Amino acid sequence: MSKTGSSRQTFRKQIAKRSALTVSAIREEVAQSKFYVGSHNKVRLRKSLALSGRLDLAETTLLTPSVHKIHADRLAERYLRKWVQVRAACHNLDQARARFRFLTLLDCLEVPDPDIAIKTIVALKEALSKVAAESTGIWMLGAVEVEVVSLEMMRQNRELTTTASGEMRKLDVCEALLARLPKRQRHLPCYLLIHFHGVVSAVSSHRFDQFEQNLRSVKRWGSVTRGIELKRLSTAFKGRSKSMESNLKDIARYITKGGNDWIGNKAYLRYKLSFDARDTSDEDAWVQENWRKNELLKKERIEEGLEDALSLTHSEIACLADVIDRMMRLQKNRLGYLI
């Protein structure tokens, strides 16, 4: 090969290398970017999965509304069968209601790595199943949930909240769980909050107390304040009475949503900064809530695009979908998230 030909080949290789580095840098920047206000969940999911090369998950996990509905309906049927059985064995409605509790168990914060997360989930399933099996007179059925959380966003929310009513329990719990991780892993942009929600039934309050004590005897769970909650199901919502059937159907919908936020019986791929109320304590959150009502904001969004401050990034959504798929695949019927 001539000297000129060799130089051209070297030049082409250099250009190709630079191009590959540029594409990689752009892809990484997009992966860490958030979506615009008003963009639909389906669009967020598909774009995130396409970027990560996992479009095969677009219609197969709990993050897809049609899949979620099937799983929620099936779980609701199992809850309702148990309710009918208990109701038939009781003298009245109040006695039957007293035999049910809703359990929330916060297991850990994990790094956003699907390989690590699924091992943690398997360990949680085994440990919780063991405690339930060893607890006398306990029936339990629920789901492991994985939520992408941003401690940075929760900390900012705390700084911007000026009233005592600011709901900060979630940040307090997450800070306690974060302290368990190695120091080198305590400054990541996001984490996976691995937890369990489920319905528990027993014949007496004494059995419930024993079960809760057994849960707290597991050091991993009992050492975190507010990490375990076993409460009676509500009897009313917004001033109206609520039947057990409605309660159980709502629970089934809620705990099979996959993650993250849940508003008006719909799941959203956004950070949820508190355990309870939707967050509107800062300007960004106000914009998320009010841009449709404000002509100036609507114009700004049309002209420039308005970033959703609480949106999960492309990479976080892809990670969440991957973990949920692996969790579902723990059983052939794709019910591997259930305990």
C-alpha positions as a printed NumPy array, in Angstrom:
array([[  0.   ,   0.   ,   0.   ],
       [  1.251,   3.471,  -0.908],
       [  2.025,   6.078,   1.7  ],
       [ -0.947,   8.151,   0.502],
       [ -3.312,   5.164,   0.756],
       [ -2.093,   4.377,   4.245],
       [ -2.63 ,   7.981,   5.343],
       [ -6.182,   7.943,   3.977],
       [ -6.946,   4.699,   5.825],
       [ -5.571,   6.119,   9.084],
       [ -7.624,   9.282,   8.56 ],
       [-10.817,   7.245,   7.993],
       [-10.187,   5.251,  11.174],
       [ -9.692,   8.449,  13.16 ],
       [-12.933,   9.916,  11.777],
       [-14.82 ,   6.697,  12.514],
       [-13.471,   6.643,  16.072],
       [-14.423,  10.277,  16.659],
       [-17.883,   9.655,  15.215],
       [-18.398,   6.656,  17.48 ],
       [-17.319,   8.695,  20.51 ],
       [-19.674,  11.509,  19.503],
       [-22.629,   9.139,  19.078],
       [-21.825,   7.511,  22.414],
       [-21.67 ,  10.906,  24.143],
       [-24.974,  12.006,  22.613],
       [-26.633,   8.722,  23.561],
       [-25.413,   9.071,  27.151],
       [-26.652,  12.66 ,  27.342],
       [-30.099,  11.63 ,  26.081],
       [-30.181,   8.684,  28.52 ],
       [-29.752,  11.091,  31.433],
       [-32.331,  13.575,  30.124],
       [-35.922,  13.96 ,  31.32 ],
       [-39.165,  14.263,  29.381],
       [-41.304,  17.326,  28.708],
       [-44.359,  18.191,  30.757],
       [-47.47 ,  16.595,  29.268],
       [-45.683,  13.801,  27.394],
       [-47.614,  10.564,  27.698],
       [-46.421,   7.613,  29.746],
       [-46.512,   5.311,  26.722],
       [-44.218,   7.665,  24.805],
       [-41.802,   7.909,  27.742],
       [-41.662,   4.138,  28.073],
       [-41.168,   3.387,  24.372],
       [-38.501,   6.07 ,  23.844],
       [-36.575,   4.938,  26.912],
       [-36.681,   1.289,  25.884],
       [-35.734,   2.114,  22.287],
       [-32.692,   4.055,  23.475],
       [-31.568,   1.132,  25.628],
       [-32.256,  -1.459,  22.91 ],
       [-35.063,  -3.096,  24.925],
       [-38.186,  -2.391,  22.889],
       [-39.134,  -6.016,  23.508],
       [-40.352,  -4.849,  26.946],
       [-42.687,  -2.158,  25.597],
       [-45.836,  -4.304,  25.855],
       [-44.899,  -6.979,  28.377],
       [-44.424,  -5.501,  31.863],
       [-46.644,  -4.007,  34.556],
       [-45.68 ,  -0.558,  33.214],
       [-47.95 ,  -1.188,  30.203],
       [-51.572,  -0.284,  31.105],
       [-53.129,  -3.304,  29.348],
       [-50.755,  -5.708,  31.136],
       [-51.274,  -3.919,  34.443],
       [-55.058,  -4.266,  34.139],
       [-54.862,  -8.022,  33.606],
       [-52.64 ,  -8.512,  36.648],
       [-54.643,  -6.109,  38.825],
       [-57.918,  -7.86 ,  37.95 ],
       [-56.476, -11.286,  38.706],
       [-55.125, -10.174,  42.064],
       [-58.419,  -8.467,  42.913],
       [-60.243, -11.736,  42.22 ],
       [-58.02 , -13.552,  44.713],
       [-58.595, -10.855,  47.334],
       [-62.348, -10.943,  46.82 ],
       [-62.436, -14.735,  47.157],
       [-60.683, -14.415,  50.506],
       [-63.102, -11.671,  51.581],
       [-66.136, -13.82 ,  50.708],
       [-64.653, -16.711,  52.707],
       [-63.963, -14.549,  55.777],
       [-67.289, -12.709,  55.548],
       [-69.167, -16.035,  55.566],
       [-67.363, -17.088,  58.757],
       [-68.177, -13.876,  60.668],
       [-71.337, -12.696,  62.437],
       [-71.303,  -9.214,  60.918],
       [-69.515,  -6.865,  58.537],
       [-67.446,  -5.093,  61.202],
       [-66.103,  -8.386,  62.54 ],
       [-65.12 ,  -9.448,  59.029],
       [-63.416,  -6.111,  58.285],
       [-61.408,  -6.421,  61.503],
       [-59.761,  -9.535,  60.099],
       [-57.87 ,  -7.637,  57.393],
       [-54.814,  -5.381,  57.413],
       [-52.712,  -3.643,  54.773],
       [-48.982,  -4.285,  55.117],
       [-46.224,  -1.997,  53.866],
       [-42.671,  -3.252,  54.343],
       [-39.667,  -1.166,  53.22 ],
       [-36.765,  -3.511,  52.553],
       [-33.878,  -1.427,  51.228],
       [-32.426,   1.104,  48.838],
       [-30.491,  -0.603,  46.08 ],
       [-28.199,   0.738,  43.371],
       [-29.891,   1.007,  39.938],
       [-28.431,  -2.239,  38.612],
       [-30.963,  -4.902,  37.481],
       [-28.57 ,  -7.78 ,  38.26 ],
       [-28.107,  -6.62 ,  41.857],
       [-31.757,  -5.631,  42.299],
       [-33.18 ,  -9.002,  41.3  ],
       [-30.926, -10.827,  43.776],
       [-32.164,  -8.491,  46.521],
       [-35.782,  -9.1  ,  45.485],
       [-35.354, -12.874,  45.591],
       [-33.874, -12.581,  49.097],
       [-36.81 , -10.394,  50.199],
       [-39.326, -12.898,  48.845],
       [-37.655, -15.761,  50.66 ],
       [-37.334, -13.894,  53.966],
       [-40.898, -12.539,  54.001],
       [-42.383, -15.873,  52.926],
       [-40.515, -17.548,  55.782],
       [-41.81 , -15.08 ,  58.397],
       [-45.389, -15.42 ,  57.14 ],
       [-45.195, -19.225,  57.068],
       [-43.846, -19.313,  60.616],
       [-46.525, -16.932,  61.937],
       [-49.58 , -18.735,  63.324],
       [-52.916, -18.083,  61.64 ],
       [-51.641, -15.629,  59.01 ],
       [-52.814, -15.395,  55.4  ],
       [-50.866, -12.951,  53.236],
       [-50.849, -12.01 ,  49.566],
       [-49.112,  -9.016,  48.028],
       [-46.534,  -7.672,  45.615],
       [-42.912,  -6.604,  45.654],
       [-42.608,  -3.116,  44.208],
       [-39.589,  -1.297,  42.849],
       [-39.624,   2.485,  42.811],
       [-36.966,   4.789,  41.377],
       [-36.24 ,   7.461,  43.977],
       [-34.11 ,  10.601,  43.951],
       [-32.829,  11.63 ,  47.353],
       [-31.498,  14.821,  45.788],
       [-35.023,  15.814,  44.724],
       [-36.439,  14.922,  48.145],
       [-33.731,  16.962,  49.882],
       [-34.462,  19.966,  47.653],
       [-38.139,  19.573,  48.467],
       [-37.34 ,  19.664,  52.19 ],
       [-35.325,  22.884,  51.803],
       [-38.152,  24.537,  49.886],
       [-40.886,  23.443,  52.277],
       [-41.558,  26.2  ,  54.804],
       [-44.575,  24.764,  56.622],
       [-44.641,  22.103,  59.331],
       [-47.097,  20.133,  57.232],
       [-44.402,  19.168,  54.747],
       [-44.498,  15.363,  54.42 ],
       [-40.888,  14.275,  54.964],
       [-41.266,  10.752,  56.319],
       [-40.171,   9.249,  53.028],
       [-36.904,  11.183,  52.972],
       [-36.181,  10.235,  56.596],
       [-36.699,   6.547,  55.852],
       [-34.658,   6.68 ,  52.647],
       [-31.777,   8.432,  54.441],
       [-31.761,   5.602,  56.999],
       [-31.741,   2.981,  54.238],
       [-29.023,   4.865,  52.344],
       [-26.742,   4.651,  55.381],
       [-26.627,   0.864,  54.912],
       [-24.921,   1.137,  51.547],
       [-21.135,   1.404,  51.207],
       [-19.931,   5.028,  51.312],
       [-18.88 ,   4.913,  47.667],
       [-22.519,   4.198,  46.703],
       [-24.184,   6.958,  48.721],
       [-24.   ,   9.741,  46.143],
       [-25.761,   8.309,  43.094],
       [-28.391,  10.272,  41.101],
       [-31.049,   7.657,  41.872],
       [-31.753,   4.446,  43.78 ],
       [-34.288,   1.632,  43.706],
       [-36.575,   1.536,  46.741],
       [-37.47 ,  -2.144,  47.078],
       [-40.556,  -2.733,  49.189],
       [-43.671,  -4.843,  49.666],
       [-47.371,  -4.033,  49.814],
       [-49.968,  -6.667,  50.596],
       [-53.162,  -7.726,  52.306],
       [-52.913,  -9.764,  55.501],
       [-55.765, -11.664,  57.148],
       [-55.972, -13.199,  60.649],
       [-58.717, -14.195,  63.062],
       [-57.721, -11.813,  65.857],
       [-55.758,  -8.643,  66.624],
       [-53.453, -10.829,  68.748],
       [-52.395, -12.761,  65.62 ],
       [-51.699,  -9.494,  63.806],
       [-49.59 ,  -8.258,  66.733],
       [-47.591, -11.481,  66.757],
       [-47.023, -11.26 ,  63.004],
       [-45.812,  -7.66 ,  63.285],
       [-43.457,  -8.634,  66.109],
       [-42.078, -11.434,  63.923],
       [-41.46 ,  -8.941,  61.117],
       [-39.686,  -6.547,  63.475],
       [-37.517,  -9.354,  64.8  ],
       [-35.806,  -9.415,  61.393],
       [-33.005,  -6.9  ,  61.962],
       [-33.058,  -5.719,  58.347],
       [-36.639,  -4.48 ,  58.751],
       [-37.051,  -3.781,  62.44 ],
       [-34.11 ,  -1.398,  62.727],
       [-35.648,   1.241,  60.444],
       [-38.213,   3.594,  61.974],
       [-41.468,   3.532,  59.987],
       [-40.143,   0.691,  57.853],
       [-43.111,  -1.532,  58.766],
       [-46.761,  -0.503,  58.755],
       [-49.655,  -2.898,  59.38 ],
       [-52.904,  -0.936,  59.381],
       [-56.62 ,  -1.544,  59.074],
       [-58.225,  -0.902,  55.716],
       [-60.069,   2.39 ,  55.355],
       [-63.86 ,   2.539,  55.681],
       [-64.292,   5.9  ,  53.944],
       [-62.724,   8.053,  51.231],
       [-63.344,  11.8  ,  50.778],
       [-66.244,  11.69 ,  53.186],
       [-67.97 ,   8.727,  51.56 ],
       [-68.141,   5.196,  52.912],
       [-66.005,   2.664,  51.091],
       [-66.832,  -1.023,  50.82 ],
       [-64.334,  -3.797,  51.367],
       [-64.817,  -4.856,  47.766],
       [-63.801,  -1.397,  46.537],
       [-60.897,  -1.325,  48.99 ],
       [-59.51 ,  -4.635,  47.792],
       [-59.891,  -3.742,  44.105],
       [-58.082,  -0.433,  44.667],
       [-55.274,  -2.167,  46.552],
       [-54.853,  -4.692,  43.745],
       [-54.599,  -1.862,  41.194],
       [-52.177,   0.116,  43.314],
       [-49.673,  -2.6  ,  44.195],
       [-49.419,  -3.983,  40.648],
       [-48.716,  -0.585,  39.033],
       [-44.97 ,  -1.279,  38.75 ],
       [-43.937,   2.306,  39.669],
       [-43.578,   5.2  ,  40.274],
       [-46.226,   7.831,  41.011],
       [-49.944,   7.01 ,  41.232],
       [-52.567,   9.699,  40.678],
       [-56.249,   9.181,  39.903],
       [-55.803,   5.434,  39.383],
       [-53.072,   6.009,  36.81 ],
       [-49.36 ,   5.273,  37.054],
       [-46.823,   7.913,  36.056],
       [-43.112,   7.577,  35.353],
       [-42.234,  10.395,  37.749],
       [-40.535,  10.687,  41.13 ],
       [-42.867,  10.548,  44.1  ],
       [-41.261,  12.713,  46.757],
       [-43.502,  11.708,  49.657],
       [-45.447,   8.685,  50.844],
       [-48.783,  10.47 ,  50.678],
       [-49.695,  13.754,  49.037],
       [-48.573,  15.002,  45.666],
       [-45.811,  17.559,  46.018],
       [-46.515,  21.19 ,  45.074],
       [-44.12 ,  22.994,  47.403],
       [-41.793,  24.571,  44.859],
       [-41.987,  26.491,  41.604],
       [-41.087,  23.522,  39.4  ],
       [-43.844,  21.428,  40.942],
       [-46.276,  24.332,  40.582],
       [-45.445,  24.536,  36.9  ],
       [-46.081,  20.789,  36.504],
       [-49.511,  21.25 ,  38.082],
       [-50.585,  24.499,  36.427],
       [-49.053,  24.867,  32.982],
       [-52.294,  23.891,  31.249],
       [-54.117,  26.734,  33.034],
       [-51.572,  29.424,  32.304],
       [-51.418,  30.88 ,  28.779],
       [-47.825,  32.11 ,  29.196],
       [-46.617,  28.686,  30.283],
       [-48.545,  26.983,  27.507],
       [-46.872,  29.306,  24.973],
       [-43.439,  28.65 ,  26.525],
       [-44.016,  24.909,  26.304],
       [-45.054,  25.125,  22.648],
       [-42.062,  27.276,  21.706],
       [-39.293,  25.742,  23.796],
       [-40.569,  22.63 ,  25.561],
       [-40.966,  22.554,  29.308],
       [-38.963,  19.887,  31.139],
       [-40.88 ,  17.839,  33.694],
       [-38.769,  18.35 ,  36.82 ],
       [-40.167,  15.179,  38.411],
       [-39.767,  12.995,  35.314],
       [-37.628,   9.882,  35.484],
       [-34.766,   9.962,  32.993],
       [-34.652,   7.688,  29.957],
       [-32.083,   5.408,  31.621],
       [-34.063,   5.203,  34.879],
       [-37.241,   4.174,  33.047],
       [-35.351,   1.516,  31.089],
       [-33.775,   0.195,  34.295],
       [-37.17 ,   0.047,  36.024],
       [-38.739,  -1.864,  33.127],
       [-35.832,  -4.327,  33.095],
       [-36.085,  -5.016,  36.835],
       [-39.866,  -5.462,  36.699],
       [-39.552,  -7.87 ,  33.763],
       [-36.947,  -9.955,  35.597],
       [-39.111,  -9.956,  38.7  ],
       [-42.156, -11.128,  36.724],
       [-40.063, -13.865,  35.082],
       [-39.239, -15.412,  38.465],
       [-42.311, -17.551,  37.728],
       [-43.376, -19.001,  34.386],
       [-46.802, -17.363,  34.678],
       [-45.09 , -13.957,  35.114],
       [-46.393, -13.6  ,  38.657],
       [-42.915, -13.643,  40.153],
       [-43.506, -10.294,  41.851],
       [-46.143, -11.815,  44.153],
       [-45.551, -13.195,  47.644]])
